[in-house]
Amino acid sequence: MTGNGTAAEDAITAGVYIDTSRPHPARVYDWFLGGKDNYPVDEEMAHQLLTVYARGRDIARVNRAFMHRAIRRLGEAGVRQYLDIGTGIPTEPNLHQVAQRVAPESRIVYCDNDPIVLAHAEALLRSVPEGATAYIQADARDPQAILERAGEVLDFTRPVALSLLALLHFVDDEDGAYELVSRLVERLAPGSYLVLSHITSDFDPESAAKARAVYRGSGLTLRPRTREELTRFFDGLEPVEPGVTPAADWHPEPGDPAPAAGDDPIPVYAGVARKP
């Protein structure tokens, strides 16, 4: 993080305006992970979500653990460039730390639209000398701007791992979720990868509907998707085994948090696919 102060103090230091009158998904996620960079409005929403689904913290932790495993495996497979859209507030180890532990020369571009992430961007920029990291302040729904700026750090003629973790369930179909992914993947070179995680309604439709209502009440979008709907994002790509699966079941490792438990799996799907 940028310092030892509160989120508000760090934001002021960075000269960033943060709207604390309404919750933001990145800050709610931070609260679920036990972070300090959130506000009462975010904590209030998190508590509302916990009344809908008591394992809300596990959703965040399982998603985070999936990211660590997926990025490590991609690094071991030879990937050296990463574009992470919907970065969220830095929580160590960050994606670049995972990637650069495997290959120090890895280059990473982060992107988010929450000003509080910008306030902490310094933490994201601490690359090892052999590699590089950069941060883009942009909306995920503007892929052209993201790709243009990311191209200053990444070489799109070579493979890139595109990471869209816990992002697309905040983009509804009518807002162009599938078109967004298609435009991003189209720019990637053969041998690139798409890494996704996504909230699902498959396991508990009633709770998913209640969670959507909580988000709607705060003027936010939540669009849980079925396994079939999530698989559509990978159209034209080659799935990496085991395909789209509950995130906790994607190559689990000893010590992972909150593994899937019988009839009560964590409602997050995850998958990785390669561009041929």
C-alpha positions as CSV (number, residue, x, y, z in Angstrom):
1,M,0.0,0.0,0.0
2,T,1.0,3.6,-0.3
3,G,1.3,4.2,3.4
4,N,0.1,3.5,6.9
5,G,-2.8,5.9,6.9
6,T,-6.5,5.3,6.1
7,A,-7.8,4.9,2.6
8,A,-9.1,8.4,2.7
9,E,-5.7,9.8,3.9
10,D,-3.8,7.9,1.2
11,A,-6.3,9.1,-1.5
12,I,-5.9,12.7,-0.4
13,T,-2.1,12.3,-0.6
14,A,-2.4,11.0,-4.1
15,G,-4.8,13.9,-5.1
16,V,-7.6,11.5,-6.0
17,Y,-11.3,12.2,-5.5
18,I,-13.2,9.2,-4.2
19,D,-17.0,9.1,-4.0
20,T,-17.7,7.6,-0.6
21,S,-21.5,8.2,-0.8
22,R,-22.0,4.9,-2.7
23,P,-20.3,1.5,-2.5
24,H,-17.8,0.3,-5.1
25,P,-17.3,-3.4,-5.9
26,A,-13.5,-3.1,-5.6
27,R,-13.8,-1.8,-2.0
28,V,-16.5,-4.3,-1.0
29,Y,-14.1,-7.0,-2.3
30,D,-11.3,-5.4,-0.2
31,W,-13.5,-5.6,2.9
32,F,-14.2,-9.3,2.3
33,L,-10.5,-9.9,2.1
34,G,-9.9,-8.2,5.4
35,G,-8.4,-5.0,3.9
36,K,-8.6,-1.5,5.3
37,D,-9.2,0.4,2.0
38,N,-12.9,0.6,2.2
39,Y,-15.6,2.9,3.7
40,P,-18.7,2.5,5.9
41,V,-20.9,2.4,2.8
42,D,-18.8,-0.5,1.4
43,E,-18.9,-2.4,4.8
44,E,-22.7,-1.9,5.0
45,M,-23.1,-3.4,1.6
46,A,-20.8,-6.3,2.5
47,H,-22.9,-7.0,5.6
48,Q,-26.1,-7.0,3.4
49,L,-24.5,-9.5,1.1
50,L,-23.5,-11.7,4.0
51,T,-27.1,-11.9,5.1
52,V,-27.8,-13.3,1.6
53,Y,-24.9,-15.7,1.4
54,A,-22.9,-16.3,4.6
55,R,-19.8,-17.5,2.8
56,G,-19.2,-14.2,1.1
57,R,-15.7,-13.9,2.4
58,D,-14.9,-17.3,1.0
59,I,-16.0,-16.1,-2.5
60,A,-13.3,-13.5,-2.4
61,R,-10.6,-15.8,-1.0
62,V,-11.4,-18.6,-3.4
63,N,-11.2,-16.2,-6.3
64,R,-7.9,-14.9,-5.1
65,A,-6.4,-18.3,-4.7
66,F,-7.5,-19.2,-8.3
67,M,-5.7,-16.2,-9.6
68,H,-2.5,-17.3,-7.8
69,R,-2.7,-20.8,-9.3
70,A,-3.6,-19.8,-12.8
71,I,-0.9,-17.1,-13.1
72,R,1.7,-19.4,-11.7
73,R,0.8,-22.1,-14.1
74,L,0.8,-19.7,-17.1
75,G,4.2,-18.5,-16.1
76,E,5.5,-22.0,-15.9
77,A,4.0,-22.5,-19.4
78,G,6.1,-19.7,-20.7
79,V,3.8,-16.6,-20.6
80,R,5.7,-13.4,-19.9
81,Q,3.1,-10.7,-20.5
82,Y,-0.2,-10.1,-18.6
83,L,-3.0,-7.6,-18.9
84,D,-5.2,-7.6,-15.8
85,I,-8.4,-5.6,-16.2
86,G,-10.5,-5.0,-13.0
87,T,-7.4,-5.2,-10.8
88,G,-9.0,-4.1,-7.6
89,I,-7.2,-2.8,-4.5
90,P,-3.7,-4.2,-4.2
91,T,-3.6,-7.3,-1.9
92,E,-0.2,-9.1,-1.7
93,P,0.8,-11.2,-3.4
94,N,-0.4,-9.2,-6.4
95,L,-0.5,-10.7,-9.9
96,H,2.9,-9.3,-10.9
97,Q,4.5,-10.7,-7.8
98,V,3.2,-14.2,-8.7
99,A,4.3,-13.9,-12.3
100,Q,7.7,-12.4,-11.6
101,R,8.5,-15.1,-9.0
102,V,8.2,-17.6,-11.9
103,A,9.9,-15.3,-14.5
104,P,11.4,-12.0,-13.3
105,E,11.3,-10.6,-16.8
106,S,7.5,-10.7,-16.9
107,R,5.7,-7.5,-17.9
108,I,2.3,-6.7,-16.4
109,V,-0.3,-4.0,-17.1
110,Y,-3.0,-3.4,-14.5
111,C,-6.3,-1.6,-15.2
112,D,-9.2,-0.4,-13.0
113,N,-11.7,2.4,-12.9
114,D,-11.9,2.9,-9.1
115,P,-9.9,6.0,-8.0
116,I,-8.9,4.3,-4.8
117,V,-6.9,1.8,-6.9
118,L,-5.2,4.7,-8.5
119,A,-4.3,6.1,-5.1
120,H,-2.5,2.8,-4.4
121,A,-1.0,2.4,-7.8
122,E,2.5,2.9,-6.5
123,A,2.2,-0.5,-4.8
124,L,1.4,-2.0,-8.1
125,L,4.4,-0.5,-9.9
126,R,7.1,-2.1,-7.8
127,S,8.4,-4.4,-10.5
128,V,11.6,-6.3,-10.1
129,P,14.4,-4.7,-12.2
130,E,14.2,-7.4,-14.9
131,G,10.5,-6.9,-15.7
132,A,8.0,-4.1,-15.8
133,T,4.6,-3.1,-14.4
134,A,2.2,-0.3,-15.3
135,Y,-1.2,0.9,-14.2
136,I,-4.0,2.3,-16.4
137,Q,-7.0,4.2,-15.0
138,A,-9.8,3.3,-17.4
139,D,-13.2,1.7,-17.7
140,A,-13.3,-2.0,-18.7
141,R,-16.0,-1.0,-21.2
142,D,-13.5,1.0,-23.2
143,P,-11.3,-1.8,-24.6
144,Q,-9.8,0.4,-27.3
145,A,-8.4,2.9,-24.8
146,I,-7.0,0.1,-22.7
147,L,-5.4,-1.7,-25.5
148,E,-3.8,1.4,-26.9
149,R,-2.2,2.3,-23.5
150,A,-1.3,-1.2,-22.7
151,G,0.6,-1.4,-26.0
152,E,3.1,1.0,-24.5
153,V,4.3,-1.7,-22.2
154,L,3.1,-5.0,-23.8
155,D,4.1,-6.4,-27.2
156,F,0.8,-7.6,-28.7
157,T,2.6,-9.5,-31.4
158,R,3.6,-11.9,-28.7
159,P,1.4,-14.0,-26.3
160,V,-0.4,-12.1,-23.5
161,A,-2.5,-13.6,-20.7
162,L,-5.7,-11.5,-20.4
163,S,-7.0,-11.7,-16.9
164,L,-10.7,-10.8,-16.2
165,L,-11.1,-11.9,-12.6
166,A,-14.4,-11.3,-10.9
167,L,-15.1,-8.5,-13.4
168,L,-17.7,-9.6,-16.0
169,H,-20.5,-10.2,-13.5
170,F,-20.5,-6.4,-13.2
171,V,-21.2,-6.0,-16.9
172,D,-24.7,-7.0,-18.2
173,D,-25.4,-8.5,-21.5
174,E,-27.0,-5.4,-22.8
175,D,-23.9,-3.4,-21.8
176,G,-21.8,-5.5,-24.2
177,A,-20.1,-8.1,-21.9
178,Y,-19.5,-10.6,-24.7
179,E,-18.5,-8.0,-27.2
180,L,-16.0,-6.6,-24.7
181,V,-14.3,-9.9,-24.3
182,S,-14.3,-10.5,-28.1
183,R,-12.7,-7.2,-28.9
184,L,-9.9,-7.8,-26.3
185,V,-9.2,-11.4,-27.4
186,E,-9.2,-10.3,-31.1
187,R,-6.1,-8.2,-30.4
188,L,-4.2,-11.0,-28.7
189,A,-1.6,-13.0,-30.6
190,P,-1.9,-16.7,-31.1
191,G,-0.7,-18.6,-28.0
192,S,-2.3,-16.0,-25.7
193,Y,-4.6,-17.0,-22.8
194,L,-7.9,-15.8,-21.4
195,V,-8.3,-16.2,-17.6
196,L,-11.8,-15.7,-16.2
197,S,-13.6,-16.1,-12.9
198,H,-17.3,-15.2,-12.4
199,I,-20.1,-15.4,-9.9
200,T,-22.7,-18.0,-10.8
201,S,-26.4,-18.5,-10.0
202,D,-26.2,-22.3,-10.8
203,F,-25.8,-23.5,-7.2
204,D,-28.3,-21.2,-5.4
205,P,-30.5,-19.2,-7.7
206,E,-32.5,-17.7,-4.9
207,S,-29.5,-16.2,-3.1
208,A,-28.1,-15.0,-6.4
209,A,-31.3,-13.1,-7.1
210,K,-31.2,-11.5,-3.7
211,A,-27.6,-10.5,-4.2
212,R,-28.6,-8.8,-7.5
213,A,-31.3,-6.9,-5.6
214,V,-28.7,-5.7,-3.1
215,Y,-26.5,-4.4,-5.9
216,R,-29.4,-2.9,-7.7
217,G,-30.4,-1.0,-4.5
218,S,-27.0,0.7,-4.6
219,G,-27.3,1.6,-8.3
220,L,-24.8,-1.2,-9.3
221,T,-25.0,-4.1,-11.7
222,L,-24.6,-7.8,-10.7
223,R,-25.1,-10.3,-13.4
224,P,-24.5,-13.9,-12.2
225,R,-24.1,-16.3,-15.1
226,T,-24.6,-20.0,-15.6
227,R,-21.8,-22.3,-16.6
228,E,-23.1,-22.3,-20.1
229,E,-23.2,-18.5,-20.3
230,L,-19.6,-18.2,-18.9
231,T,-18.4,-20.8,-21.4
232,R,-19.6,-18.5,-24.2
233,F,-16.8,-16.1,-23.3
234,F,-14.3,-18.8,-24.4
235,D,-15.8,-19.3,-27.9
236,G,-13.1,-19.9,-30.4
237,L,-10.5,-20.7,-27.8
238,E,-8.9,-23.9,-26.6
239,P,-9.9,-24.7,-23.0
240,V,-7.2,-25.6,-20.6
241,E,-8.1,-28.7,-18.5
242,P,-10.4,-29.0,-16.5
243,G,-12.3,-26.3,-18.5
244,V,-14.9,-24.2,-16.8
245,T,-15.3,-25.5,-13.2
246,P,-16.0,-24.2,-9.7
247,A,-13.0,-22.0,-8.9
248,A,-12.0,-24.1,-5.9
249,D,-11.8,-27.1,-8.1
250,W,-9.5,-25.6,-10.7
251,H,-6.2,-27.4,-10.0
252,P,-6.6,-27.1,-6.2
253,E,-3.5,-27.1,-4.0
254,P,-2.9,-27.9,-0.3
255,G,-3.7,-25.0,1.8
256,D,-6.1,-23.3,-0.5
257,P,-8.9,-21.5,1.3
258,A,-12.5,-22.7,1.5
259,P,-12.5,-25.7,-0.8
260,A,-15.8,-26.8,-2.4
261,A,-17.7,-28.7,0.2
262,G,-20.2,-31.3,-1.0
263,D,-23.6,-29.7,-1.8
264,D,-22.4,-26.2,-0.8
265,P,-19.7,-25.2,-3.4
266,I,-18.5,-21.6,-3.6
267,P,-20.6,-20.0,-6.4
268,V,-17.7,-18.9,-8.5
269,Y,-16.8,-20.5,-11.8
270,A,-13.3,-20.2,-13.3
271,G,-11.5,-21.2,-16.5
272,V,-8.5,-20.6,-18.7
273,A,-8.3,-21.0,-22.4
274,R,-5.7,-20.6,-25.1
275,K,-6.0,-18.7,-28.3
276,P,-4.9,-21.0,-31.2
